Amino acid sequence: MHVKNLLSLKGKVILITGGEGLYGSCQLEALAEAEGKVITASPFLENAQNVVNEMKKRGLDVHAKYVDQTDHNSIIKLKAEIKDEFGGLDVFVNNAVARPMKKYRDPLEAFAESMRINATGMFDITREITDLIAERGGGTVVNIASMQGMFGADFSLYEGTEMDSPPDYHFHKGGMIALTKYLARKLAPQKIRVNCISPGGLFSNQPEPFLTRYKNKVPLGRMADRDDIKGVIVFLASDASAYINGENILMDGGLHA
């Protein structure tokens, strides 16, 4: 097959959770630019619809749906809507994450809320949506983890700022990498491949002390920009990665080389 066809998502129905977010919108755009029919699902439907409306102006085939991944009935409703309106699903990008904790000493209730959304809810939607992909005869899952699920925090980066690296995020992203490997074996008989991307920090106008320290530590001398994840997500969602299963791609500019 020609490499352009291998990388094409034409004819693929794709779901991404949190496609209106900082990293999510980059991925939503990439998947649609590769000619996929892409649905973003979010509890923040108005924000998601605004992002979708802007992309539609460019002729991209994108759609917004509501889901609350802490609510099993909401997930089942989304699953039914995708089947009814789009005929099924080929690709799931498991991207959404809530950030209830801001600091190490935040109340335990914040950690429990993080578990409810980012652990139990994430597993619930993944299990239900991969059932939908199996009905289609197979497909692909791409989990979005983080380098913070692989490495301990470098707290020196945050000195002199209000920023921090809360523990729940490390916990959940590390768990997502492990779950990727589990699902890669569990779902392979249903012809579903499961891989993972662990991005480094995305530039979003962080405080100057943080930016200076971060750039000095990265061999490429910068934070990630909006385009950096686009090629990776399309590669893992497409047939170009047909023999890759259970892998985690670290995308951090060489920070941990």
KOLDOMI-790922 format. One line per 4 residues: their letters; for each residue y, x, z of C-alpha. Coordinates in Angstrom, 1 decimal. Layout:
BEGIN
A) Y/X/Z ~ ...
end
This chain:
BEGIN
MHVK) 0.0/0.0/0.0 ~ 3.5/1.2/-0.8 ~ 5.3/2.5/2.3 ~ 8.1/-0.1/1.8
NLLS) 5.6/-2.8/1.9 ~ 4.0/-1.3/5.0 ~ 7.3/-1.4/6.8 ~ 8.2/-4.9/5.6
LKGK) 8.0/-7.8/7.9 ~ 8.4/-10.4/5.1 ~ 6.4/-13.5/5.9 ~ 6.0/-12.6/9.6
VILI) 7.1/-15.0/12.3 ~ 8.4/-13.0/15.2 ~ 9.3/-13.9/18.8 ~ 11.5/-11.7/21.0
TGGE) 12.5/-12.6/24.5 ~ 16.1/-11.7/25.5 ~ 17.2/-11.0/21.9 ~ 20.8/-11.6/22.9
GLYG) 20.9/-8.7/25.3 ~ 22.1/-5.1/25.0 ~ 18.9/-3.7/23.6 ~ 17.5/-7.0/22.6
SCQL) 20.2/-7.7/20.0 ~ 19.5/-4.4/18.3 ~ 15.9/-5.3/18.0 ~ 16.6/-8.8/16.8
EALA) 18.8/-7.5/14.1 ~ 16.2/-4.8/13.0 ~ 13.3/-7.3/12.8 ~ 15.4/-9.7/10.8
EAEG) 16.7/-6.9/8.5 ~ 13.1/-6.1/7.8 ~ 12.8/-9.6/6.4 ~ 11.0/-11.2/9.4
KVIT) 11.6/-14.8/10.5 ~ 12.8/-14.0/14.1 ~ 13.1/-16.3/17.1 ~ 14.9/-15.1/20.2
ASPF) 14.0/-17.0/23.4 ~ 16.2/-16.9/26.4 ~ 17.3/-19.0/29.5 ~ 20.8/-18.2/28.3
LENA) 20.6/-20.4/25.2 ~ 24.3/-20.5/24.5 ~ 24.6/-16.7/24.4 ~ 21.5/-16.4/22.3
QNVV) 22.8/-19.0/19.8 ~ 26.1/-17.2/19.5 ~ 24.3/-14.0/18.6 ~ 22.1/-15.9/16.1
NEMK) 25.1/-17.6/14.5 ~ 26.7/-14.2/13.8 ~ 23.6/-12.8/12.3 ~ 23.1/-15.9/10.2
KRGL) 26.4/-15.2/8.5 ~ 24.7/-12.1/7.1 ~ 21.9/-14.1/5.7 ~ 19.4/-13.1/8.4
DVHA) 16.6/-15.5/9.2 ~ 17.1/-15.8/12.9 ~ 16.7/-18.7/15.4 ~ 17.4/-19.3/19.1
KYVD) 15.1/-21.2/21.5 ~ 15.2/-21.9/25.2 ~ 12.7/-20.5/27.7 ~ 12.6/-19.8/31.4
QTDH) 9.7/-17.4/31.8 ~ 9.4/-18.3/35.5 ~ 8.5/-21.8/34.6 ~ 5.0/-22.2/33.1
NSII) 5.9/-25.6/31.6 ~ 8.9/-24.0/29.8 ~ 6.6/-21.4/28.3 ~ 4.1/-24.0/27.1
KLKA) 7.0/-26.0/25.5 ~ 8.2/-22.9/23.7 ~ 4.7/-22.2/22.5 ~ 4.3/-25.7/21.1
EIKD) 7.7/-25.6/19.4 ~ 6.9/-22.3/17.7 ~ 3.6/-23.7/16.4 ~ 5.2/-27.0/15.2
EFGG) 8.3/-25.5/13.6 ~ 7.1/-22.2/12.3 ~ 3.3/-22.7/11.9 ~ 2.3/-20.0/14.3
LDVF) 3.3/-16.5/15.4 ~ 2.5/-13.0/14.1 ~ 4.5/-10.6/16.4 ~ 5.7/-10.8/20.0
VNNA) 8.4/-8.5/21.3 ~ 8.2/-8.6/25.1 ~ 11.8/-7.5/25.8 ~ 13.5/-9.7/28.5
VARP) 14.0/-8.3/31.9 ~ 16.1/-9.5/34.9 ~ 17.9/-7.1/37.2 ~ 18.1/-8.9/40.6
MKKY) 18.2/-5.6/42.6 ~ 21.3/-3.3/42.3 ~ 20.6/-0.9/45.2 ~ 17.6/0.5/47.1
RDPL) 18.6/-1.3/50.3 ~ 19.1/-4.8/48.7 ~ 17.4/-7.6/50.6 ~ 13.6/-8.0/50.0
EAFA) 14.4/-11.5/48.5 ~ 15.9/-9.7/45.5 ~ 12.6/-7.7/45.0 ~ 10.6/-10.9/45.3
ESMR) 12.8/-12.6/42.7 ~ 12.3/-9.6/40.4 ~ 8.5/-10.0/40.9 ~ 8.8/-13.7/40.0
INAT) 10.6/-13.0/36.7 ~ 9.5/-9.5/35.6 ~ 5.9/-9.5/36.8 ~ 4.4/-13.0/37.1
GMFD) 6.7/-14.6/34.6 ~ 6.3/-11.7/32.1 ~ 2.5/-11.9/32.4 ~ 2.5/-15.7/32.0
ITRE) 4.5/-15.7/28.8 ~ 2.6/-12.7/27.4 ~ -0.8/-14.4/28.0 ~ 0.3/-17.7/26.5
ITDL) 2.1/-16.2/23.5 ~ -0.8/-13.9/22.6 ~ -3.1/-16.9/22.5 ~ -0.7/-18.2/19.8
IAER) -1.0/-15.0/17.9 ~ -4.8/-15.1/18.2 ~ -4.8/-18.6/16.6 ~ -3.1/-17.0/13.6
GGGT) -5.9/-14.5/13.2 ~ -4.3/-11.5/14.9 ~ -1.0/-9.7/15.0 ~ 1.1/-7.4/17.1
VVNI) 2.7/-7.1/20.6 ~ 5.5/-4.7/21.3 ~ 6.4/-4.3/25.0 ~ 9.8/-2.8/25.9
ASMQ) 9.5/-0.7/29.0 ~ 11.7/2.2/29.9 ~ 11.7/6.0/30.6 ~ 12.4/4.8/34.2
GMFG) 8.8/3.4/34.2 ~ 7.6/7.0/33.4 ~ 9.8/9.2/35.5 ~ 11.6/9.2/38.9
ADFS) 15.3/8.6/38.9 ~ 17.7/11.4/38.6 ~ 20.1/10.3/41.2 ~ 22.5/13.1/40.6
LYEG) 23.6/11.2/37.4 ~ 25.2/8.5/39.6 ~ 27.2/10.5/42.0 ~ 30.8/9.4/42.2
TEMD) 30.1/6.0/40.5 ~ 29.0/2.6/41.6 ~ 25.8/2.9/39.5 ~ 22.3/3.3/40.9
SPPD) 18.7/3.1/39.8 ~ 17.1/0.2/41.7 ~ 13.4/0.4/42.6 ~ 12.2/-2.9/41.1
YHFH) 13.1/-1.8/37.6 ~ 11.0/1.4/37.9 ~ 8.2/-0.6/39.4 ~ 8.1/-3.3/36.6
KGGM) 8.6/-0.9/33.7 ~ 5.8/1.4/35.0 ~ 3.6/-1.7/35.3 ~ 4.4/-2.8/31.8
IALT) 3.2/0.6/30.4 ~ -0.1/0.2/32.3 ~ -0.4/-3.4/31.1 ~ 0.1/-2.3/27.5
KYLA) -3.0/-0.1/27.8 ~ -5.0/-2.9/29.4 ~ -4.0/-5.5/26.8 ~ -4.6/-3.1/23.9
RKLA) -8.3/-3.1/24.9 ~ -8.5/-6.8/26.1 ~ -6.9/-8.2/22.9 ~ -8.3/-5.9/20.3
PQKI) -11.3/-8.2/19.6 ~ -8.8/-10.9/18.7 ~ -7.2/-8.4/16.2 ~ -4.0/-8.1/18.3
RVNC) -2.5/-4.6/18.7 ~ -0.4/-3.9/21.8 ~ 2.0/-1.0/22.0 ~ 5.1/0.0/24.0
ISPG) 8.5/1.6/23.7 ~ 10.2/3.4/26.6 ~ 13.8/3.8/25.7 ~ 16.3/6.1/27.4
GLFS) 19.8/5.0/28.3 ~ 21.8/3.0/25.7 ~ 25.6/3.7/25.6 ~ 27.5/0.8/27.0
NQPE) 30.8/2.3/28.2 ~ 29.4/3.7/31.4 ~ 31.7/5.6/33.8 ~ 32.8/9.0/32.4
PFLT) 31.2/11.1/35.2 ~ 27.8/9.5/34.4 ~ 28.3/9.9/30.6 ~ 29.2/13.6/30.9
RYKN) 26.2/14.4/33.1 ~ 23.8/12.4/31.0 ~ 24.9/14.0/27.7 ~ 24.6/17.5/29.2
KVPL) 21.0/16.8/30.2 ~ 19.9/15.4/26.8 ~ 19.0/18.0/24.1 ~ 20.5/15.7/21.4
GRMA) 23.8/15.6/23.4 ~ 24.3/11.9/23.5 ~ 23.0/8.5/24.8 ~ 21.1/6.2/22.5
DRDD) 23.1/4.0/20.2 ~ 22.3/0.6/18.7 ~ 20.4/2.0/15.7 ~ 18.0/4.3/17.5
IKGV) 15.5/1.6/18.5 ~ 15.6/-0.2/15.2 ~ 13.2/2.0/13.3 ~ 10.8/2.3/16.2
IVFL) 10.6/-1.5/16.7 ~ 10.0/-2.2/13.0 ~ 7.4/0.5/12.8 ~ 5.4/-0.9/15.7
ASDA) 5.8/-4.5/14.6 ~ 4.7/-3.8/11.0 ~ 1.5/-2.7/9.2 ~ 2.9/0.9/9.1
SAYI) 1.4/1.3/12.6 ~ -1.8/-0.6/11.8 ~ -4.0/2.1/13.5 ~ -1.8/2.6/16.6
NGEN) -2.9/0.7/19.6 ~ -2.3/1.1/23.3 ~ 0.5/3.7/22.9 ~ 3.8/4.2/24.6
ILMD) 6.6/5.8/22.6 ~ 9.2/7.6/24.7 ~ 12.6/7.4/23.0 ~ 15.0/9.5/25.1
GGLH) 16.5/12.1/22.9 ~ 14.4/14.8/24.4 ~ 15.6/14.2/28.0 ~ 12.1/14.7/29.3
A) 10.9/17.2/26.8
end
